[in-house]
Amino acid sequence: MVSWQGYIDRIIIRKMYKNSWNAPVLELRQKIENNVKKNARWLRLPKNIEVLPVSVGGLPSEWIIPLKSTRDKVILYIHGGGHFMGSCNTYRALAAYIAEASNVRVLLLEYRLAPEHPFPTPLDDTIAGYRWLLNEGISPHNIVIAGDSAGGNLCLASIISLRDQKSPLPSAVVCLSPDTDLSWSGGSIKTNANIDPMLTVDVLSMIKLYIGNNDPCHPLISPLYADLHGLPPMLIQVGSHEIMLSDSTRFADKARNAGVDVTLKVWDGMWHVFQSTGLSLPEARQAINEIGVFVKKHLGV
């Protein structure tokens, strides 16, 4: 059953986003930044969190550090935004909530965006961020890679690429509403079109800016079409009302069939990356706590 806060937030989300996805890229980027400013009172960082700027191979990223965390364990967080928007500023609060719940410091990566930097640049940046951590002396067994939406896509594509390169893989993966099929063949694109309060097919067309002239079914563009054997344990969270619901359910099924340890949680009545709404939403709070438990289990915190 959806909380009363969820019903209210759903109305607000629909008003803020539902009919705005056919705007120019720069306008959409600014809209997201403005929305974060407007909702700053609901997205306050936890008091025990320190934020430090860091250059990750020239990418202006951030450390999100719980004051009592150790230095040897890290969550590499890859933000969402359809591959064409999003920043450390817009995802700092969500990264901080996850850091607090896990008691693990988060490296929030500011990767380059389409259309200025289409595939494979954002994926290359994600892999470079992971390798940067290894070069800093962090063991792969002490890393969880996490991300939402497009960031979830990049998380999955990066571990597939790393596996194929026979590179050491992270301990686990956390994906929030990942887009795993950029050919948009999932059934929920149609069945959830009228109940998704946030996304429309317009935003799906915007993601073509990332694909460029490449095949949308390329396994590093759409991880659903990759060989999924040998991947680390995964937690996937998704809302039941998302048009991209089937991206998560189909990927989880295929990964399980390939022998991957997958925990899939479908949150009733929730929308795309509802966790970013803030801790005032009970479902977001519960989902973030679930992430914390998963991370602690796999990093031995």
C-alpha positions in Angstrom: 0.0 0.0 0.0 1.3 3.4 -1.0 1.9 5.9 1.8 0.0 9.1 2.0 3.2 11.0 1.4 3.6 8.8 -1.8 0.2 10.0 -3.1 1.2 13.6 -2.5 4.7 13.3 -4.0 3.2 11.5 -7.0 1.0 14.6 -7.8 4.0 16.9 -7.4 6.3 14.7 -9.6 3.7 14.5 -12.4 3.3 18.3 -12.3 7.1 18.9 -12.4 8.1 16.4 -15.0 5.4 14.5 -17.0 4.9 17.0 -19.9 8.4 18.5 -20.0 10.5 16.0 -21.9 10.2 17.4 -25.4 12.2 20.6 -24.5 15.8 21.3 -25.7 18.6 19.6 -23.8 20.0 22.7 -22.2 16.6 23.7 -21.0 16.0 20.3 -19.4 19.4 20.4 -17.7 18.6 23.8 -16.2 15.1 22.6 -15.2 16.6 19.7 -13.2 19.1 22.0 -11.5 16.3 24.5 -10.6 14.1 21.7 -9.2 16.9 20.7 -6.9 17.2 24.3 -5.6 13.4 24.6 -5.1 13.3 21.4 -3.1 16.5 22.0 -1.1 14.6 21.9 2.2 13.5 18.4 1.5 16.9 17.3 0.3 19.1 18.3 3.1 22.3 16.3 3.6 22.6 14.3 6.8 24.6 16.1 9.5 27.3 13.4 9.7 28.2 13.7 6.0 31.3 15.6 4.6 31.5 16.5 0.9 34.9 16.9 -0.7 35.7 17.8 -4.3 38.0 15.4 -6.1 39.4 15.2 -9.7 39.0 11.7 -11.0 41.2 11.6 -14.1 40.1 15.1 -14.9 36.4 14.6 -14.1 35.3 17.0 -11.4 33.7 14.5 -8.9 32.9 14.4 -5.2 33.6 12.3 -2.2 30.5 11.9 0.0 31.9 10.7 3.4 30.2 9.6 6.5 32.3 10.8 9.4 32.8 7.4 11.0 33.4 5.4 7.7 36.7 3.7 6.9 38.8 4.6 3.9 39.2 1.2 2.5 35.6 0.6 1.3 33.9 2.7 -1.4 30.6 2.9 -3.3 31.2 4.2 -6.8 28.0 6.0 -7.7 27.0 6.8 -11.3 24.1 9.3 -11.5 21.1 9.1 -13.8 19.6 11.6 -16.1 19.0 9.9 -19.4 22.7 10.1 -20.4 22.2 13.8 -21.3 21.6 15.5 -17.9 22.4 15.2 -14.2 25.4 16.2 -12.1 27.0 15.9 -8.7 24.8 18.8 -7.6 21.5 17.1 -8.6 22.4 13.7 -7.1 24.5 14.7 -4.0 21.6 14.2 -1.7 20.7 10.7 -2.9 24.4 9.7 -2.7 24.6 11.1 0.8 21.5 9.1 1.9 23.1 5.9 0.5 26.4 6.7 2.2 24.8 7.3 5.5 22.7 4.1 5.3 25.7 2.0 4.3 28.3 3.9 6.5 30.5 3.7 3.4 32.0 6.7 1.6 30.7 7.3 -1.9 32.6 8.5 -4.9 30.0 10.5 -7.0 31.3 10.5 -10.5 30.7 13.5 -12.8 30.9 11.7 -16.2 30.6 13.4 -19.5 27.2 13.7 -21.1 25.5 13.3 -24.5 24.9 14.8 -27.0 28.3 16.5 -26.6 29.8 13.1 -25.6 27.7 10.2 -26.9 28.4 6.4 -26.5 31.0 5.2 -25.6 32.4 8.2 -23.7 30.1 8.0 -20.6 30.8 4.3 -20.3 34.5 4.9 -20.8 34.4 7.5 -18.0 32.6 5.0 -15.7 35.2 2.4 -16.3 38.0 5.0 -15.8 36.4 6.0 -12.5 36.5 2.3 -11.3 40.1 1.9 -12.4 41.0 5.2 -10.7 39.8 3.6 -7.4 41.9 0.5 -8.0 44.9 2.7 -8.7 44.2 4.5 -5.4 44.7 1.2 -3.7 41.1 0.2 -3.1 40.6 -3.5 -3.5 37.9 -4.5 -6.0 36.4 -6.7 -3.1 35.9 -3.4 -1.2 34.0 -1.6 -4.0 30.3 -1.6 -4.8 29.3 0.1 -8.0 25.8 1.7 -7.9 23.7 3.9 -10.1 20.2 5.0 -11.1 18.4 5.0 -14.4 21.1 5.8 -17.1 23.7 5.5 -14.3 22.3 2.0 -13.7 22.8 1.2 -17.4 26.4 2.4 -17.1 27.0 0.3 -14.0 25.8 -2.8 -15.8 27.6 -2.1 -19.0 30.9 -1.3 -17.2 30.9 -4.6 -15.3 30.1 -6.5 -18.5 33.0 -4.7 -20.2 35.4 -5.3 -17.3 34.5 -9.0 -17.2 35.2 -9.3 -20.9 38.5 -7.6 -20.4 39.2 -10.1 -17.6 39.6 -7.2 -15.1 38.8 -7.7 -11.4 35.1 -7.0 -10.7 33.5 -5.1 -7.8 32.0 -6.9 -4.9 28.4 -6.1 -5.8 26.2 -3.9 -7.9 23.2 -1.7 -6.9 20.8 -0.4 -9.7 17.8 1.8 -9.2 15.4 1.8 -12.1 18.2 0.9 -14.6 17.5 1.3 -18.3 18.7 -2.0 -19.7 17.0 -2.0 -23.1 17.5 1.1 -25.2 15.6 -0.4 -28.1 12.5 0.1 -25.9 11.0 -3.3 -26.6 9.7 -3.9 -23.1 6.0 -4.3 -22.6 5.7 -1.8 -19.7 6.6 1.0 -22.2 2.9 0.7 -23.3 1.2 -0.9 -20.3 2.5 1.7 -17.8 2.3 4.7 -20.1 -0.8 6.2 -18.4 0.2 5.4 -14.8 3.8 6.6 -14.9 3.8 10.0 -13.2 7.2 11.0 -14.5 8.4 9.6 -17.8 6.9 9.5 -21.3 8.1 8.2 -24.6 9.5 11.7 -25.2 12.3 11.1 -22.7 13.0 7.8 -24.4 13.6 9.5 -27.7 16.0 12.0 -26.0 18.2 9.0 -24.9 18.9 8.4 -28.7 21.3 11.3 -28.2 23.5 8.9 -26.3 23.1 6.0 -28.8 24.0 8.0 -31.9 24.3 5.9 -35.0 25.0 2.7 -33.0 22.8 -0.3 -32.8 20.5 0.2 -29.7 20.8 -3.5 -29.1 24.6 -3.4 -28.7 25.3 -5.2 -25.4 27.2 -2.3 -24.0 24.4 0.1 -24.9 21.6 -2.3 -23.8 23.0 -4.7 -21.2 19.9 -6.8 -21.5 21.4 -8.2 -24.7 24.7 -9.1 -23.2 26.0 -12.4 -21.9 25.4 -12.0 -18.2 27.4 -15.0 -16.9 30.0 -14.3 -14.2 28.7 -11.0 -12.9 28.7 -9.9 -9.3 25.7 -10.1 -6.9 23.1 -7.4 -7.7 20.3 -5.5 -6.0 17.8 -4.0 -8.4 15.0 -1.7 -7.2 12.2 -0.4 -9.5 8.8 1.1 -9.2 5.8 -0.9 -10.3 4.3 2.2 -12.2 7.4 2.9 -14.3 7.3 2.7 -18.1 10.8 1.0 -17.8 9.6 -1.6 -15.2 10.2 -4.4 -17.7 13.8 -3.3 -18.2 14.5 -4.4 -14.6 12.3 -7.5 -14.5 13.6 -8.9 -17.8 17.2 -8.2 -16.9 16.8 -9.8 -13.5 15.3 -12.9 -15.0 18.1 -13.2 -17.6 20.8 -12.6 -15.0 19.3 -15.2 -12.7 19.2 -17.7 -15.6 22.9 -17.0 -16.1 23.7 -17.9 -12.5 23.9 -14.3 -11.1 22.8 -13.7 -7.5 20.0 -11.1 -8.1 17.7 -9.5 -5.6 14.9 -7.7 -7.4 12.5 -5.5 -5.4 9.5 -4.0 -7.2 8.1 -1.2 -5.1 4.3 -1.0 -5.4 2.9 2.3 -6.8 6.4 3.9 -7.1 7.8 5.8 -10.0 11.2 6.2 -11.6 14.1 6.5 -9.1 11.6 7.3 -6.3 14.5 7.1 -3.9 15.7 10.5 -5.0 12.5 12.1 -3.7 14.0 12.3 -0.2 13.7 10.7 3.2 10.3 12.3 3.9 8.9 9.6 1.6 8.6 6.4 3.6 9.1 4.2 0.6 12.3 6.0 -0.3 13.6 5.7 3.3 12.9 2.0 3.3 14.5 1.4 -0.1 17.7 3.3 0.9 17.9 1.3 4.2 17.6 -1.8 2.0 20.5 -0.6 0.0 22.5 0.0 3.1 21.9 -3.5 4.4 22.9 -5.0 1.0 26.1 -2.9 0.8 27.1 -3.7 4.4 26.6 -7.4 3.6 28.8 -7.5 0.6 31.5 -5.1 1.9 31.6 -6.6 5.4 30.8 -3.3 7.1 
